[in-house]
Amino acid sequence: MQSKRKILVICALGYATSTMIKKTIEDFLKEKGISGWKVDAVGLNMSEGPVKDAAVIVSSLELNPKDYAVPIVNGISLISGINKEGALKEILELVQKAEAANG
């Protein structure tokens, strides 16, 4: 089975907010020397298919964790800057955990 190496960024429409969060995550992963991860940005109404391939979800919306089989990180801080480091650390830990689980 192929490991899931995708972070899915979900916002209301899938344009500006998710694109900004996506760029922040891509830059952060590059800075940390982490490669092989795809970061996709979608609107909530377009997320049903892409979420099936995701290892991590980062969202600017309040999503119900019970509706998803993968961890959800609150992405608002990646826009506001408040506790940005905490959100990036959480993403890093989830990426590292996924990589360790999948070898």
LOZALO-291826 format. One record per atom (N, C-alpha, C): x, y, z; chain; atom name. Coordinates in steps of 0.001 Angstrom, whole numbers, plus 524288, in hexadecimal, padded with zeros to 5 digits. Layout:
{c1->X&c2->Y&c3->Z&chain->A&atom->CA}
...
***
This chain:
{c1->80347&c2->7FB5E&c3->80000&chain->A&atom->N}
{c1->80000&c2->80000&c3->80000&chain->A&atom->CA}
{c1->80374&c2->804E1&c3->80000&chain->A&atom->C}
{c1->8023B&c2->80884&c3->7FC9F&chain->A&atom->N}
{c1->80534&c2->80D5C&c3->7FC4E&chain->A&atom->CA}
{c1->803DD&c2->810D9&c3->800F0&chain->A&atom->C}
{c1->807E1&c2->81313&c3->80350&chain->A&atom->N}
{c1->806EF&c2->8166E&c3->807CD&chain->A&atom->CA}
{c1->80482&c2->81B94&c3->8060B&chain->A&atom->C}
{c1->8014F&c2->81DB4&c3->8096D&chain->A&atom->N}
{c1->7FEE1&c2->822C0&c3->8085A&chain->A&atom->CA}
{c1->802B1&c2->826FF&c3->809E8&chain->A&atom->C}
{c1->8045D&c2->829FB&c3->8061C&chain->A&atom->N}
{c1->8080C&c2->82E3A&c3->80714&chain->A&atom->CA}
{c1->805C7&c2->83344&c3->804F5&chain->A&atom->C}
{c1->8010B&c2->83471&c3->806CC&chain->A&atom->N}
{c1->7FE6C&c2->8392D&c3->80504&chain->A&atom->CA}
{c1->7FC0F&c2->83C05&c3->809A9&chain->A&atom->C}
{c1->7FCB5&c2->84125&c3->8098E&chain->A&atom->N}
{c1->7FA28&c2->84496&c3->80D47&chain->A&atom->CA}
{c1->7F5F5&c2->84770&c3->80A3C&chain->A&atom->C}
{c1->7F131&c2->8471A&c3->80C17&chain->A&atom->N}
{c1->7ECD4&c2->849A4&c3->80978&chain->A&atom->CA}
{c1->7EB4F&c2->84E7E&c3->80C84&chain->A&atom->C}
{c1->7EB77&c2->852F7&c3->809EA&chain->A&atom->N}
{c1->7E9F3&c2->857EB&c3->80C45&chain->A&atom->CA}
{c1->7E464&c2->85925&c3->80A7D&chain->A&atom->C}
{c1->7E0E9&c2->859DF&c3->80E41&chain->A&atom->N}
{c1->7DB6E&c2->85ADD&c3->80D14&chain->A&atom->CA}
{c1->7D9DA&c2->86031&c3->80F31&chain->A&atom->C}
{c1->7D76D&c2->86350&c3->80BC8&chain->A&atom->N}
{c1->7D507&c2->86837&c3->80D78&chain->A&atom->CA}
{c1->7CF98&c2->8686F&c3->80B14&chain->A&atom->C}
{c1->7CCEF&c2->86CB1&c3->80BB0&chain->A&atom->N}
{c1->7C786&c2->86D0E&c3->809E6&chain->A&atom->CA}
{c1->7C711&c2->86C35&c3->80406&chain->A&atom->C}
{c1->7CA32&c2->86F02&c3->800EB&chain->A&atom->N}
{c1->7C9A5&c2->86EB3&c3->7FB41&chain->A&atom->CA}
{c1->7CE45&c2->86C33&c3->7F86F&chain->A&atom->C}
{c1->7D2BC&c2->86BD9&c3->7FB05&chain->A&atom->N}
{c1->7D744&c2->8696B&c3->7F891&chain->A&atom->CA}
{c1->7DAA2&c2->86D19&c3->7F572&chain->A&atom->C}
{c1->7DA2D&c2->8721F&c3->7F668&chain->A&atom->N}
{c1->7DD3B&c2->875EA&c3->7F36E&chain->A&atom->CA}
{c1->7E159&c2->87888&c3->7F6E3&chain->A&atom->C}
{c1->7E05F&c2->87D3A&c3->7F889&chain->A&atom->N}
{c1->7E463&c2->8806A&c3->7FB14&chain->A&atom->CA}
{c1->7E660&c2->87E1E&c3->80037&chain->A&atom->C}
{c1->7E2E3&c2->87D06&c3->803D5&chain->A&atom->N}
{c1->7E498&c2->87B4C&c3->80906&chain->A&atom->CA}
{c1->7E79C&c2->87632&c3->808BA&chain->A&atom->C}
{c1->7E575&c2->87258&c3->8061D&chain->A&atom->N}
{c1->7E817&c2->86D43&c3->805DB&chain->A&atom->CA}
{c1->7ED32&c2->86DA7&c3->802C8&chain->A&atom->C}
{c1->7ED61&c2->87108&c3->7FEE9&chain->A&atom->N}
{c1->7F22F&c2->871B1&c3->7FBDE&chain->A&atom->CA}
{c1->7F676&c2->87421&c3->7FF3A&chain->A&atom->C}
{c1->7F50C&c2->877DF&c3->8027E&chain->A&atom->N}
{c1->7F8DF&c2->87A46&c3->8060C&chain->A&atom->CA}
{c1->7FAE1&c2->87644&c3->809FE&chain->A&atom->C}
{c1->7F751&c2->87334&c3->80C2F&chain->A&atom->N}
{c1->7F8DF&c2->86F2C&c3->80FF5&chain->A&atom->CA}
{c1->7FC4A&c2->86B16&c3->80D47&chain->A&atom->C}
{c1->7FAC8&c2->86982&c3->80899&chain->A&atom->N}
{c1->7FDCD&c2->865AE&c3->80596&chain->A&atom->CA}
{c1->80368&c2->8678D&c3->804DB&chain->A&atom->C}
{c1->80415&c2->86C67&c3->80337&chain->A&atom->N}
{c1->80952&c2->86E8E&c3->8024E&chain->A&atom->CA}
{c1->80C8B&c2->86EA1&c3->80756&chain->A&atom->C}
{c1->80A10&c2->87008&c3->80BA5&chain->A&atom->N}
{c1->80CC3&c2->87018&c3->810B3&chain->A&atom->CA}
{c1->80EAD&c2->86A9E&c3->81223&chain->A&atom->C}
{c1->80B5A&c2->866B6&c3->81157&chain->A&atom->N}
{c1->80CD1&c2->8614D&c3->81298&chain->A&atom->CA}
{c1->81124&c2->85F68&c3->80EF8&chain->A&atom->C}
{c1->810AC&c2->86079&c3->809F1&chain->A&atom->N}
{c1->814BA&c2->85ED7&c3->8063D&chain->A&atom->CA}
{c1->81A00&c2->86137&c3->807A1&chain->A&atom->C}
{c1->81A15&c2->86639&c3->808E0&chain->A&atom->N}
{c1->81EF1&c2->868D5&c3->80A68&chain->A&atom->CA}
{c1->82125&c2->8667C&c3->80F63&chain->A&atom->C}
{c1->81DBC&c2->86555&c3->81327&chain->A&atom->N}
{c1->81F63&c2->86317&c3->81821&chain->A&atom->CA}
{c1->821C8&c2->85DA5&c3->81752&chain->A&atom->C}
{c1->81F34&c2->85A5A&c3->81445&chain->A&atom->N}
{c1->82146&c2->85518&c3->81350&chain->A&atom->CA}
{c1->8268C&c2->8555C&c3->8109B&chain->A&atom->C}
{c1->8270F&c2->858EE&c3->80CE1&chain->A&atom->N}
{c1->82C07&c2->8599C&c3->80A25&chain->A&atom->CA}
{c1->83044&c2->85B52&c3->80DF4&chain->A&atom->C}
{c1->82EF0&c2->85F08&c3->81157&chain->A&atom->N}
{c1->832A0&c2->860FD&c3->8153F&chain->A&atom->CA}
{c1->83477&c2->85C9D&c3->818E3&chain->A&atom->C}
{c1->830F5&c2->858F5&c3->81A0E&chain->A&atom->N}
{c1->8323A&c2->85495&c3->81D8B&chain->A&atom->CA}
{c1->834C2&c2->85001&c3->81AAF&chain->A&atom->C}
{c1->83559&c2->8508B&c3->81582&chain->A&atom->N}
{c1->837DC&c2->84C69&c3->8127B&chain->A&atom->CA}
{c1->83454&c2->847B5&c3->81189&chain->A&atom->C}
{c1->82F45&c2->84880&c3->811C6&chain->A&atom->N}
{c1->82B8C&c2->84441&c3->810FA&chain->A&atom->CA}
{c1->8299E&c2->8447A&c3->80B59&chain->A&atom->C}
{c1->82A5F&c2->8402A&c3->80890&chain->A&atom->N}
{c1->828B2&c2->83FFD&c3->80319&chain->A&atom->CA}
{c1->82511&c2->83B5E&c3->80244&chain->A&atom->C}
{c1->822BE&c2->83B43&c3->7FDAB&chain->A&atom->N}
{c1->81F53&c2->836F2&c3->7FC52&chain->A&atom->CA}
{c1->819BE&c2->8379C&c3->7FE27&chain->A&atom->C}
{c1->8187D&c2->83C1D&c3->80051&chain->A&atom->N}
{c1->8132D&c2->83D34&c3->8021E&chain->A&atom->CA}
{c1->81093&c2->840FF&c3->7FE5F&chain->A&atom->C}
{c1->80BC6&c2->83FCF&c3->7FCF3&chain->A&atom->N}
{c1->808B0&c2->84339&c3->7F9A0&chain->A&atom->CA}
{c1->804F3&c2->84649&c3->7FD1C&chain->A&atom->C}
{c1->80462&c2->84B45&c3->7FC0B&chain->A&atom->N}
{c1->800B8&c2->84E8E&c3->7FEE9&chain->A&atom->CA}
{c1->7FCAE&c2->85082&c3->7FB00&chain->A&atom->C}
{c1->7F7C9&c2->84F09&c3->7FBD2&chain->A&atom->N}
{c1->7F384&c2->850A7&c3->7F864&chain->A&atom->CA}
{c1->7EFDF&c2->85457&c3->7FB4C&chain->A&atom->C}
{c1->7EDA9&c2->8580F&c3->7F879&chain->A&atom->N}
{c1->7E9E9&c2->85BC9&c3->7FAB5&chain->A&atom->CA}
{c1->7E4AE&c2->85B2B&c3->7F7ED&chain->A&atom->C}
{c1->7E088&c2->85A81&c3->7FAFB&chain->A&atom->N}
{c1->7DB49&c2->859E1&c3->7F8C6&chain->A&atom->CA}
{c1->7D746&c2->85CB0&c3->7FC27&chain->A&atom->C}
{c1->7D2C3&c2->85DA0&c3->7F9C8&chain->A&atom->N}
{c1->7CE58&c2->85FA6&c3->7FCB5&chain->A&atom->CA}
{c1->7CB7C&c2->85B24&c3->7FF52&chain->A&atom->C}
{c1->7C89F&c2->85C50&c3->80360&chain->A&atom->N}
{c1->7C5E1&c2->85840&c3->80651&chain->A&atom->CA}
{c1->7C265&c2->854F5&c3->802C4&chain->A&atom->C}
{c1->7BFB3&c2->85779&c3->7FF25&chain->A&atom->N}
{c1->7BC1F&c2->8549A&c3->7FBBD&chain->A&atom->CA}
{c1->7BEEE&c2->8511B&c3->7F7CE&chain->A&atom->C}
{c1->7C419&c2->851B4&c3->7F74D&chain->A&atom->N}
{c1->7C728&c2->84E7F&c3->7F3AD&chain->A&atom->CA}
{c1->7CABE&c2->84AB3&c3->7F688&chain->A&atom->C}
{c1->7CA28&c2->84A20&c3->7FBAB&chain->A&atom->N}
{c1->7CDFD&c2->8473E&c3->7FEBB&chain->A&atom->CA}
{c1->7CCDC&c2->8416C&c3->7FF52&chain->A&atom->C}
{c1->7C838&c2->83FAA&c3->7FE00&chain->A&atom->N}
{c1->7C6CB&c2->83A39&c3->7FF0B&chain->A&atom->CA}
{c1->7CA7A&c2->83657&c3->7FC68&chain->A&atom->C}
{c1->7CBA1&c2->8370C&c3->7F77B&chain->A&atom->N}
{c1->7CF30&c2->83387&c3->7F4C0&chain->A&atom->CA}
{c1->7D4C7&c2->833FE&c3->7F6A0&chain->A&atom->C}
{c1->7D701&c2->838BF&c3->7F68B&chain->A&atom->N}
{c1->7DC76&c2->83964&c3->7F81D&chain->A&atom->CA}
{c1->7DDA6&c2->837BE&c3->7FDBC&chain->A&atom->C}
{c1->7D9D6&c2->8380E&c3->80134&chain->A&atom->N}
{c1->7DAE5&c2->836C6&c3->806AF&chain->A&atom->CA}
{c1->7DC31&c2->830FD&c3->8075B&chain->A&atom->C}
{c1->7DA83&c2->82DC3&c3->803BD&chain->A&atom->N}
{c1->7DB89&c2->82825&c3->80417&chain->A&atom->CA}
{c1->7E14E&c2->826DD&c3->80397&chain->A&atom->C}
{c1->7E449&c2->82A47&c3->80116&chain->A&atom->N}
{c1->7E9DE&c2->82961&c3->80049&chain->A&atom->CA}
{c1->7ED4D&c2->82C6E&c3->8041A&chain->A&atom->C}
{c1->7EAEB&c2->82F39&c3->807AE&chain->A&atom->N}
{c1->7EDEB&c2->832A2&c3->80B2C&chain->A&atom->CA}
{c1->7EFB3&c2->82FCB&c3->8101F&chain->A&atom->C}
{c1->7F44C&c2->83144&c3->811EE&chain->A&atom->N}
{c1->7F644&c2->82F69&c3->816F2&chain->A&atom->CA}
{c1->7F518&c2->83359&c3->81B3D&chain->A&atom->C}
{c1->7F498&c2->8384F&c3->819A9&chain->A&atom->N}
{c1->7F3A7&c2->83CA0&c3->81D4C&chain->A&atom->CA}
{c1->7F014&c2->8408F&c3->81A97&chain->A&atom->C}
{c1->7EC87&c2->842D7&c3->81D99&chain->A&atom->N}
{c1->7E94B&c2->8471C&c3->81BA6&chain->A&atom->CA}
{c1->7EAAF&c2->84C02&c3->81EB9&chain->A&atom->C}
{c1->7EB61&c2->8504D&c3->81BFA&chain->A&atom->N}
{c1->7EC06&c2->85568&c3->81E6C&chain->A&atom->CA}
{c1->7E781&c2->858B8&c3->81C71&chain->A&atom->C}
{c1->7E481&c2->85AF9&c3->8200C&chain->A&atom->N}
{c1->7DFCA&c2->85DB8&c3->81E64&chain->A&atom->CA}
{c1->7DF31&c2->862F9&c3->82115&chain->A&atom->C}
{c1->7DD0F&c2->866B3&c3->81E19&chain->A&atom->N}
{c1->7DBB5&c2->86BC1&c3->8205D&chain->A&atom->CA}
{c1->7D61E&c2->86BAF&c3->82274&chain->A&atom->C}
{c1->7D388&c2->86745&c3->821C9&chain->A&atom->N}
{c1->7CE28&c2->86698&c3->823A7&chain->A&atom->CA}
{c1->7CE20&c2->86300&c3->8285B&chain->A&atom->C}
{c1->7C9F5&c2->86344&c3->82B64&chain->A&atom->N}
{c1->7C963&c2->85F92&c3->82FAB&chain->A&atom->CA}
{c1->7C6EF&c2->85AA1&c3->82D86&chain->A&atom->C}
{c1->7CA29&c2->8569F&c3->82CED&chain->A&atom->N}
{c1->7C84E&c2->8519C&c3->82B00&chain->A&atom->CA}
{c1->7C777&c2->84DED&c3->82F94&chain->A&atom->C}
{c1->7C3AF&c2->84A88&c3->82F1B&chain->A&atom->N}
{c1->7C2AA&c2->846A8&c3->8332A&chain->A&atom->CA}
{c1->7C66E&c2->8421C&c3->83271&chain->A&atom->C}
{c1->7C9EC&c2->84133&c3->8362C&chain->A&atom->N}
{c1->7CDB8&c2->83CF2&c3->835A7&chain->A&atom->CA}
{c1->7CB23&c2->8379A&c3->834DF&chain->A&atom->C}
{c1->7C667&c2->836FA&c3->836B9&chain->A&atom->N}
{c1->7C3B2&c2->831F8&c3->8361B&chain->A&atom->CA}
{c1->7C253&c2->830E0&c3->83069&chain->A&atom->C}
{c1->7C248&c2->834ED&c3->82D23&chain->A&atom->N}
{c1->7C0FD&c2->8344E&c3->827A1&chain->A&atom->CA}
{c1->7C5B3&c2->832C2&c3->82447&chain->A&atom->C}
{c1->7CA59&c2->83295&c3->826A7&chain->A&atom->N}
{c1->7CF1B&c2->8319A&c3->823B3&chain->A&atom->CA}
{c1->7D264&c2->82D75&c3->82667&chain->A&atom->C}
{c1->7D517&c2->82A51&c3->82347&chain->A&atom->N}
{c1->7D845&c2->8260F&c3->82566&chain->A&atom->CA}
{c1->7DDEF&c2->827A2&c3->82651&chain->A&atom->C}
{c1->7DF30&c2->82C94&c3->82575&chain->A&atom->N}
{c1->7E48A&c2->82E73&c3->8261E&chain->A&atom->CA}
{c1->7E48F&c2->83338&c3->829B4&chain->A&atom->C}
{c1->7E90F&c2->83470&c3->82BF0&chain->A&atom->N}
{c1->7E965&c2->838F8&c3->82F72&chain->A&atom->CA}
{c1->7E847&c2->83E17&c3->82C9F&chain->A&atom->C}
{c1->7E5EB&c2->841B9&c3->82F85&chain->A&atom->N}
{c1->7E4AF&c2->846E5&c3->82D74&chain->A&atom->CA}
{c1->7E79F&c2->84AFD&c3->8309D&chain->A&atom->C}
{c1->7EA5E&c2->84E64&c3->82DED&chain->A&atom->N}
{c1->7ED34&c2->852B3&c3->83063&chain->A&atom->CA}
{c1->7EA4D&c2->857B7&c3->82F17&chain->A&atom->C}
{c1->7E984&c2->85AFD&c3->83309&chain->A&atom->N}
{c1->7E709&c2->8600E&c3->83232&chain->A&atom->CA}
{c1->7EAE9&c2->8639B&c3->82F63&chain->A&atom->C}
{c1->7E987&c2->86549&c3->82AA2&chain->A&atom->N}
{c1->7ED12&c2->86862&c3->82773&chain->A&atom->CA}
{c1->7EC79&c2->86E3F&c3->827ED&chain->A&atom->C}
{c1->7E8D0&c2->8700C&c3->82B2A&chain->A&atom->N}
{c1->7E7F8&c2->875B2&c3->82BBE&chain->A&atom->CA}
{c1->7ECF8&c2->8787F&c3->82D6B&chain->A&atom->C}
{c1->7F000&c2->87612&c3->830DB&chain->A&atom->N}
{c1->7F4BF&c2->878A0&c3->832BB&chain->A&atom->CA}
{c1->7F8C8&c2->87957&c3->82E68&chain->A&atom->C}
{c1->7F873&c2->87641&c3->82A41&chain->A&atom->N}
{c1->7FC12&c2->876DA&c3->825E8&chain->A&atom->CA}
{c1->7FABF&c2->87BA0&c3->8229C&chain->A&atom->C}
{c1->7F60C&c2->87DBD&c3->82364&chain->A&atom->N}
{c1->7F476&c2->88295&c3->820DA&chain->A&atom->CA}
{c1->7F53F&c2->88731&c3->82491&chain->A&atom->C}
{c1->7F373&c2->88684&c3->82967&chain->A&atom->N}
{c1->7F3A6&c2->88ACF&c3->82D34&chain->A&atom->CA}
{c1->7F918&c2->88BBB&c3->82F6A&chain->A&atom->C}
{c1->7FC3B&c2->88794&c3->82F9A&chain->A&atom->N}
{c1->8016B&c2->887F1&c3->831F2&chain->A&atom->CA}
{c1->80170&c2->886CC&c3->837C2&chain->A&atom->C}
{c1->7FCD7&c2->886AD&c3->83A31&chain->A&atom->N}
{c1->7FC78&c2->88594&c3->83FCC&chain->A&atom->CA}
{c1->7FD09&c2->87FB6&c3->84097&chain->A&atom->C}
{c1->8011D&c2->87E27&c3->84364&chain->A&atom->N}
{c1->80273&c2->878AC&c3->84457&chain->A&atom->CA}
{c1->803B4&c2->875BE&c3->83F47&chain->A&atom->C}
{c1->805D4&c2->8787F&c3->83B8F&chain->A&atom->N}
{c1->8075B&c2->8761C&c3->83694&chain->A&atom->CA}
{c1->80B4C&c2->871B3&c3->83775&chain->A&atom->C}
{c1->80F0D&c2->872A5&c3->83AE4&chain->A&atom->N}
{c1->81311&c2->86EBA&c3->83BF7&chain->A&atom->CA}
{c1->810B4&c2->869C7&c3->83E47&chain->A&atom->C}
{c1->80CAE&c2->86A68&c3->84184&chain->A&atom->N}
{c1->80A13&c2->865E3&c3->843DF&chain->A&atom->CA}
{c1->8075C&c2->86288&c3->83FC9&chain->A&atom->C}
{c1->804C0&c2->8650D&c3->83C17&chain->A&atom->N}
{c1->80216&c2->86230&c3->837E7&chain->A&atom->CA}
{c1->8060D&c2->85F79&c3->83466&chain->A&atom->C}
{c1->80A50&c2->8621C&c3->8331B&chain->A&atom->N}
{c1->80E54&c2->85FB4&c3->82FD4&chain->A&atom->CA}
{c1->810E9&c2->85B24&c3->832A0&chain->A&atom->C}
{c1->811B0&c2->85BA4&c3->837A9&chain->A&atom->N}
{c1->813EE&c2->85759&c3->83ABA&chain->A&atom->CA}
{c1->8103B&c2->852A1&c3->83AAE&chain->A&atom->C}
{c1->80B2B&c2->853A6&c3->83B39&chain->A&atom->N}
{c1->80753&c2->84F6B&c3->83B19&chain->A&atom->CA}
{c1->80760&c2->84CAE&c3->835C6&chain->A&atom->C}
{c1->807AA&c2->84FB7&c3->83198&chain->A&atom->N}
{c1->807F4&c2->84D73&c3->82C54&chain->A&atom->CA}
{c1->80CE3&c2->84A27&c3->82BC7&chain->A&atom->C}
{c1->8114A&c2->84C39&c3->82D97&chain->A&atom->N}
{c1->8163F&c2->8495F&c3->82D4D&chain->A&atom->CA}
{c1->815E4&c2->84434&c3->83038&chain->A&atom->C}
{c1->813B8&c2->84444&c3->834E3&chain->A&atom->N}
{c1->81336&c2->83F76&c3->837F8&chain->A&atom->CA}
{c1->80FC3&c2->83B72&c3->8353A&chain->A&atom->C}
{c1->80B83&c2->83D3B&c3->832C6&chain->A&atom->N}
{c1->80809&c2->839AA&c3->82FFB&chain->A&atom->CA}
{c1->80AA7&c2->8376F&c3->82B1C&chain->A&atom->C}
{c1->80DA8&c2->83A99&c3->82869&chain->A&atom->N}
{c1->81092&c2->838C5&c3->823CD&chain->A&atom->CA}
{c1->8148F&c2->834B2&c3->82572&chain->A&atom->C}
{c1->8176E&c2->835D8&c3->8299A&chain->A&atom->N}
{c1->81B68&c2->8322C&c3->82B82&chain->A&atom->CA}
{c1->818EA&c2->82D16&c3->82D58&chain->A&atom->C}
{c1->81476&c2->82D75&c3->82FE0&chain->A&atom->N}
{c1->811A5&c2->828CF&c3->831B5&chain->A&atom->CA}
{c1->80FD7&c2->8258A&c3->82D09&chain->A&atom->C}
{c1->80DCF&c2->8281A&c3->82907&chain->A&atom->N}
{c1->80C09&c2->82551&c3->82452&chain->A&atom->CA}
{c1->810A5&c2->822AE&c3->82196&chain->A&atom->C}
{c1->8150C&c2->82556&c3->82155&chain->A&atom->N}
{c1->8199F&c2->82317&c3->81ED2&chain->A&atom->CA}
{c1->81BA7&c2->81E68&c3->821E5&chain->A&atom->C}
{c1->81B9F&c2->81ECE&c3->8271A&chain->A&atom->N}
{c1->81D6C&c2->81A73&c3->82A56&chain->A&atom->CA}
{c1->819C7&c2->815BA&c3->829D6&chain->A&atom->C}
{c1->814AF&c2->816B8&c3->8298E&chain->A&atom->N}
{c1->810E2&c2->81283&c3->82926&chain->A&atom->CA}
{c1->81129&c2->80FB6&c3->823E6&chain->A&atom->C}
{c1->812B7&c2->81297&c3->81FE5&chain->A&atom->N}
{c1->812E0&c2->8105C&c3->81A99&chain->A&atom->CA}
{c1->81855&c2->80ED9&c3->818D6&chain->A&atom->C}
{c1->81BFF&c2->80F3C&c3->81C6E&chain->A&atom->N}
{c1->82150&c2->80DAC&c3->81B28&chain->A&atom->CA}
{c1->823EB&c2->8117C&c3->817E9&chain->A&atom->C}
***
